[in-house]
Amino acid sequence: MLNNLRDIADNEIADIVGTISGMGGFHEGEEQYISDELKKCVNTLMSLAYQEAMNDIKCSADKLIQEREV
């Protein structure tokens, strides 16, 4: 699932960088830097979202276990 999200994010980043490139005035190194920074941001956000989702799942599972024990 995360790999699919990364693929989608990579495509969106490529579109953004393509738009920036079309605006002109940027060198290839600058475009690569922007792309790399966007990828870092997206990866960080995806990791945080994944961790939060896993925490929610664990909390829900713990709650169900406690309810069953009562």
N, C-alpha and C positions, 0 to 999 in steps of 0.2 A: 504494500500500500504506500509506504513512504517513498519507494522508488518511483512509483507512478506520479506522486506529488512532486518529486524532484524533477522528473521529466517535464511536467507541466510548467513548473517554475522556471526551468532552464529555457523553455520555449518563450515564455513571457519575457524573461530577461533579454533573450536574443532580439525579441521584437522592440523592446525599449532601447537597447543599444543601437539597433538598426535605425530607429527614429532619431536618436541622438546623432548618429553618423550622418543621416540625411540632412540634418540641420547645418552641417558643415562647421569648419573652424576647429575641429578636434583632430588630434593626431592619433594614429593607430594605438600608440602606447596609452593614451588617455582613455580611449574607448575600452581597451582591455582592463585598465584599472577600474573603470566604472563597472564593467561587467563583473569583475572579481569581487568588488565591494558589495554589489547587489546580491551576488550568490552567497556571500558570507552572511548577509542580513537574512536572506530567505532561509538558509540552513539553520541559523540560530532560532528564528521564529518557528520553524518546523520542529526542531528539537524540543523547544519549550512547549509547544502544543502537544507533542507526543507524550512528554513527561506528564503534563497536566491530565491528559486523557487516561494514561496508565494509572495515575493516582486516583482519579475518579472511579475507574473500574475496580481498583483494589478496595476503596472505601465502600463501594456498593456491594462487593463480594463479602467484605467483613460484616456489613450490616445484615446481609441475608443469612450469614452463618450465625450471627448472634440471635436473630429472630427465630431460627430453627432450633437453637439450643434452649430457648425459653419454653 
